[in-house]
């Protein structure tokens, strides 16, 4: 199914929960409300005509200083879906504010989401409600802050950790 | 000048001479500098000429710790432990600019110079250093080993 048709089906199924859609050079994106995110992802996986059986990537974007988005929700959580059966792709985004940076976990849908979500928590400080083990993935336990946030100072030095740590 | 002091200084020199030509290195190789380290160790540049041809892959059998490549904060405790496991006498060479200062990795993940963790005897800057620089550093280390007061 081509991307425009996927977006059309998605909007038809979820209505106003699909906040915004756009297409750029063959990549189709749907921005969905956080409350509907879990249902949208589950439907994308289970609907036979879509059958997004693979979560290619799960990441986040910090729009703190992004031109035109300074006043909007700070973070975008981005899901890249792929269907092996149909060979089509879709990008799903959900926007969250800094003081309420929580989205529902996708670990129940795609097990790979486990480490993706841990990485997003580690780097951006976005929490995933319902995640079974939301620890830092790349940085160590003593690390303070979330280094891929745009307001993380590049010169900040972390305390050194000792051999017993 | 007593007999004892004359004897001691000559023994120091003899031991220093022996030690500087029997360097067993521990290569702590974490990054791209490792390729240049290998080039130096192989037959073209041949550090066996300096008695440093046999790397030991156990810190307990090594004299010189070659820290070759970027050290991240997560790797720092491992490096410290390897250093602590080495027996005296021991020396440390910082190989490449990342180990000297952090290099261009001014970021959240990289240790800004291994001398924030362990003492360093010789710094070899370069990204990566040419084998000639490495041999120069090795010879400076040999001079240091030969000249230093020995402890038995």
Interface residues (C-beta under 8 A of the other chain):
Chain A: X139 X140 X143 X147 X152 X154 X155 X156 X157 X158 X160 X161 X162 X163 X164 X165
Chain B: X73 X74 X76 X77 X78 X80 X81 X84 X106 X107 X108 X109 X111 X112 X116 X117
